Amino acid sequence: TCGARDAPLKCPCKAVFYCNAECQGASWREHRKVCTFDLERKLEKDRLRLGDDDPAVGKTCHTLGHLYKNQDRLAEAEEKYLEALRIAGLVHGEGSALVADVSTGLGTIYNRQERRDESMRMQKRALRVYRRGDHHREVARVLVKLGELHFAKWELDLAMAKFEEA
């Protein structure tokens, strides 16, 4: 992370490289928050200690899903988001903002995989939840995503309707 071109050390998550152990130690506190390798180890420990349905397990799955999505590791992201969605539904209820947020993340993954119908199903789920609350920005964001999905399917009138509604 110091910018050295020939950094010989790398984190096991393979997302960052270091010129030496001192550089690695200096950045560990910040990197640890987004290190998928470390978070996977934490997840396994939490599962053993707290059980598969604990909110802490769900939170870590959600974080990992987001990180994997941003790294374009879509199969891993989907797996973690599905687990986070299951736990969020159990703990917070199907109408919670967390369920909507995870559904939006899953919808994004499905869209990147060109699984448009599944993506649309997830985005509509999120939209139903967001519309029940005071989440105006999220409603608009999901409507735009739905418009983009309709556009990708060449459903242009439906796309325009969603964009206008947003």
Helices and strands as residue ranges (DSSP letters): E 9-10, E 17-18, H 21-31, G 32-34, H 36-50, H 55-70, H 74-92, H 97-112, H 116-132, H 136-152, H 156-165
